[in-house]
Amino acid sequence: MTRRSAAVARALGDGGIVAGLLFLGYLLAVTAPQVHTLGFDAFAYWSLDLAHPYAHTAGALGAFTYSPVIARLFAPFALVPLWQFTFAWLLLGFGTAAWLGLGSVRSVLAVFAFPPVALELYHGNIHLLLAAAVWLGFRYPAAWAFVLVTKVTPGVGLVWFAVRREWRSLAIALGVTAVLVAISAVFDGGLWVSWVRDSLWATASGAALNQFALPLPLYLRLPLAVALVAWGGRTDRRWTVPVAATLALPVLWPSGLAMLAALWPIRRQRLSAAAAAKQGQRAGQQQPALEVGPSSRPTEDGA
């Protein structure tokens, strides 16, 4: 890439960041006060009725669609006022987005400027937390348990470990999940039946979503996601994991694309590794070759 083309590319990128930040600002400063839907999804987490958590199907106001493990986790939040929970949840979303973009100010701003991230921050779903779990899952496989007990199907990312024969990592991810599910089933067996019947099965059977979602059915996306991450695992392409996990979301909401924010730390690590390798190569080239001087040559008597 020439200097001119690099400058043009950077200028276009900076323009895109500015436009994205303006979109985020518009959502928070203009749309939120007018339509009063800030934290639409967060409201479902706060208003959760543990006796009947799956009374609403996906897309409805107050719809809670995650497993009983997560239902137990969110139930205590109803004890605090809604505005406090919404504010804390918004801070968590902003903090997660900033953490994913760490590396430079421009990188952080780029994450916030990504339109699905703006939508995610506005609605207050868990897609940014899922992005963080996917990224952490490379080093801490137990993080995948969060993915499996919430959205479930993005767990296809575990195919990465399978095709690479990283059995220990796969066992940790599945083992932690199994322990959580087993403990939960002991106390909330009825909720598990309700979750499968009233949430998972209802959504899979085509229950009305009441909101716009990308019209790509899961039965088409899921095989593509599996194939993508399997190829990525064999060719050492980490970016395929968050892309496949996003593709495998149960419902592909526009804000669900915020899971792609996991691409930022993956790119940062790749660039860092490439820079370190290049620096090591230069250091090796600059190191002078060792010469054997006269004093190091053995004498006739071996001295």
C-alpha positions in Angstrom: 0.0 0.0 0.0 1.4 3.4 -1.0 1.6 6.3 1.4 -1.2 8.0 -0.5 -3.6 5.1 -0.4 -2.7 4.5 3.3 -3.6 8.1 4.0 -6.9 7.9 2.1 -7.7 4.6 4.0 -7.0 6.2 7.4 -9.0 9.3 6.5 -12.0 7.1 5.5 -11.6 5.2 8.7 -11.5 8.4 10.8 -14.6 9.6 9.0 -16.4 6.3 9.7 -15.5 6.6 13.4 -16.9 10.1 13.6 -20.1 9.1 11.9 -20.5 6.1 14.2 -19.9 8.2 17.3 -22.5 10.7 16.1 -24.9 7.8 15.6 -24.3 6.6 19.2 -24.7 10.2 20.5 -28.0 10.5 18.6 -29.3 7.3 20.1 -28.5 8.4 23.6 -29.2 12.1 23.5 -32.1 12.3 21.0 -33.8 8.9 20.6 -33.8 7.8 24.2 -35.6 10.9 25.6 -38.2 10.8 22.8 -39.2 7.1 22.6 -38.2 6.0 26.1 -36.8 2.6 25.1 -33.2 2.9 26.5 -32.4 -0.4 28.1 -35.3 -2.2 26.5 -33.6 -5.6 27.0 -32.1 -4.6 30.3 -35.7 -4.1 31.6 -36.2 -7.9 31.0 -33.3 -8.7 33.3 -34.5 -6.3 36.0 -38.2 -7.3 35.9 -37.6 -11.0 36.0 -40.2 -13.0 37.9 -38.4 -16.1 39.0 -41.7 -17.9 39.5 -42.6 -17.4 35.8 -39.4 -16.2 34.0 -40.4 -17.5 30.5 -43.9 -15.9 30.3 -42.9 -13.9 27.2 -41.2 -15.0 24.0 -38.2 -13.4 22.4 -38.7 -9.9 21.3 -41.5 -8.9 23.6 -41.0 -6.3 26.3 -39.8 -8.1 29.5 -38.9 -11.3 27.6 -36.2 -13.3 29.5 -34.8 -16.1 27.3 -31.7 -17.4 29.2 -31.3 -20.6 31.2 -32.3 -20.9 34.9 -28.6 -20.4 35.8 -28.8 -16.9 34.5 -32.3 -16.4 35.9 -31.0 -17.0 39.4 -28.2 -14.5 38.7 -30.4 -11.7 37.6 -33.3 -12.2 40.1 -31.8 -10.1 43.0 -31.5 -7.0 40.7 -35.3 -6.5 41.1 -34.5 -5.2 44.7 -32.9 -2.0 43.3 -34.8 0.8 41.4 -35.0 0.4 37.7 -33.0 3.6 36.9 -30.1 2.4 39.1 -30.0 -1.0 37.4 -30.2 0.6 33.9 -27.4 3.0 34.8 -25.2 0.3 36.2 -25.9 -1.9 33.2 -25.1 0.9 30.8 -21.8 1.5 32.6 -21.0 -2.2 32.3 -21.7 -2.1 28.6 -19.5 0.9 28.1 -16.7 -0.6 30.2 -16.8 -3.8 28.2 -16.7 -2.0 24.9 -13.8 0.1 26.0 -11.9 -3.0 27.3 -12.4 -4.8 24.0 -10.9 -1.8 22.2 -7.9 -1.3 24.4 -4.6 -0.7 22.6 -5.1 2.9 21.4 -7.6 5.7 21.7 -8.5 5.3 18.1 -9.2 1.6 18.6 -11.5 2.3 21.6 -13.4 4.9 19.6 -13.7 2.5 16.7 -15.4 0.0 18.9 -17.9 2.6 20.1 -18.4 3.8 16.6 -19.4 0.3 15.3 -23.2 0.7 14.7 -24.2 -2.7 16.2 -22.3 -1.7 19.4 -24.2 1.6 19.6 -27.5 -0.4 19.2 -26.3 -2.8 21.8 -25.5 -0.1 24.3 -28.9 1.5 23.7 -30.9 -1.7 24.1 -28.8 -3.3 26.9 -28.5 -6.9 25.7 -25.6 -9.2 26.6 -23.9 -9.3 23.2 -20.9 -7.3 24.3 -20.4 -9.6 27.3 -20.6 -12.5 24.9 -17.9 -10.9 22.8 -15.7 -10.6 25.9 -16.4 -14.2 26.8 -15.4 -15.4 23.4 -12.1 -13.4 23.5 -11.4 -14.6 27.1 -12.3 -18.1 26.1 -9.1 -18.6 24.1 -7.1 -18.3 27.3 -9.7 -19.2 29.9 -12.0 -21.8 28.3 -14.4 -21.7 31.3 -15.6 -18.4 29.9 -17.5 -20.4 27.3 -19.9 -21.5 30.0 -21.4 -18.0 30.0 -22.1 -18.4 26.3 -23.7 -21.8 26.7 -26.0 -21.0 29.5 -27.3 -17.8 27.8 -27.6 -17.8 24.0 -26.5 -21.5 23.7 -26.0 -21.8 19.9 -23.0 -19.5 19.7 -21.2 -22.2 21.6 -20.3 -23.6 18.2 -17.1 -21.7 18.8 -16.0 -24.7 20.8 -15.4 -26.5 17.6 -12.2 -24.5 17.5 -10.8 -26.6 20.4 -12.1 -29.8 18.9 -10.5 -29.5 15.4 -7.2 -28.4 17.1 -7.4 -31.4 19.5 -7.2 -29.0 22.4 -9.1 -31.5 24.5 -8.2 -30.0 27.9 -9.7 -26.6 26.9 -12.8 -28.3 25.5 -13.2 -30.4 28.7 -12.9 -27.3 30.9 -15.5 -25.4 28.9 -18.0 -28.2 28.8 -17.2 -29.3 32.4 -17.8 -26.0 34.0 -21.0 -25.7 32.0 -22.1 -29.1 33.1 -21.5 -28.4 36.8 -23.5 -25.1 36.6 -26.4 -26.9 34.9 -26.3 -29.8 37.3 -26.4 -27.6 40.4 -29.1 -25.5 38.9 -31.2 -28.5 37.9 -31.2 -29.7 41.5 -32.9 -26.5 42.7 -34.7 -25.3 39.6 -35.7 -28.5 37.7 -39.1 -27.1 36.8 -37.6 -23.9 35.4 -35.4 -26.0 33.1 -38.5 -27.7 31.7 -40.2 -24.3 31.3 -37.1 -22.8 29.6 -36.9 -25.6 27.0 -40.7 -25.6 26.4 -41.7 -21.9 26.6 -38.5 -20.2 25.4 -36.3 -22.4 23.3 -39.0 -24.5 21.6 -41.3 -21.5 21.2 -38.6 -19.5 19.4 -37.5 -22.4 17.3 -41.2 -23.0 16.3 -41.5 -19.5 14.8 -43.1 -17.5 17.6 -43.6 -13.9 16.6 -40.5 -11.8 17.5 -42.2 -8.4 17.6 -39.0 -6.7 16.5 -36.9 -6.6 13.4 -34.3 -9.4 13.0 -32.2 -10.3 10.0 -34.2 -12.8 8.0 -31.7 -15.7 8.1 -33.0 -18.8 9.8 -30.8 -20.6 12.3 -31.0 -23.9 10.4 -29.1 -22.2 7.5 -26.7 -20.2 9.6 -25.7 -22.9 12.1 -24.0 -25.3 9.6 -22.2 -22.4 8.0 -20.9 -21.3 11.4 -19.7 -24.8 12.2 -17.9 -25.0 8.9 -16.3 -21.6 9.3 -14.9 -22.2 12.8 -13.7 -25.6 11.8 -11.7 -24.1 8.9 -10.4 -21.4 11.1 -9.2 -23.8 13.7 -7.3 -25.9 11.2 -5.7 -22.8 9.6 -5.1 -20.9 12.9 -7.5 -18.0 12.1 -8.9 -16.8 15.4 -11.2 -14.3 13.8 -13.4 -17.1 12.6 -14.5 -17.8 16.2 -16.4 -14.6 17.0 -17.7 -14.5 13.4 -19.1 -18.0 13.7 -20.5 -17.4 17.1 -22.3 -14.3 15.9 -23.6 -16.2 12.8 -25.0 -18.9 15.2 -27.0 -16.6 17.4 -30.5 -18.0 18.0 -32.0 -14.8 16.6 -29.9 -12.5 14.5 -30.8 -9.1 15.9 -28.9 -6.1 14.4 -27.4 -5.5 17.9 -26.3 -9.1 17.9 -23.5 -8.1 15.5 -21.9 -6.3 18.4 -20.4 -9.7 19.2 -18.0 -8.9 16.4 -16.3 -6.4 18.8 -14.2 -9.4 19.8 -12.4 -9.0 16.5 -10.6 -5.9 17.9 -8.6 -7.7 20.6 -7.9 -10.5 18.2 -6.5 -8.1 15.7 -4.5 -6.3 18.4 -2.9 -9.6 19.5 -2.1 -10.6 15.9 -0.4 -7.2 15.2 1.5 -7.4 18.5 2.7 -10.9 17.7 3.7 -9.8 14.2 5.6 -6.8 15.5 7.4 -8.9 18.1 8.4 -11.5 15.5 9.7 -8.7 13.1 11.7 -7.1 15.9 13.2 -10.5 16.8 14.1 -11.0 13.2 15.8 -7.7 12.9 17.8 -8.3 16.2 19.0 -11.6 14.7 20.1 -10.0 11.5 22.0 -7.2 13.4 23.9 -9.5 15.7 27.5 -9.8 14.5 28.8 -13.2 13.6 31.3 -14.7 16.2 34.9 -14.8 14.9 37.5 -17.1 16.0 40.6 -15.0 17.0 44.2 -16.2 17.1 44.1 -16.5 20.9 41.3 -19.0 20.7 43.1 -21.4 18.4 44.6 -24.4 20.1 48.4 -24.7 20.2 50.3 -27.7 19.1 50.5 -29.0 22.7 46.8 -28.5 23.2 47.2 -25.5 25.5 
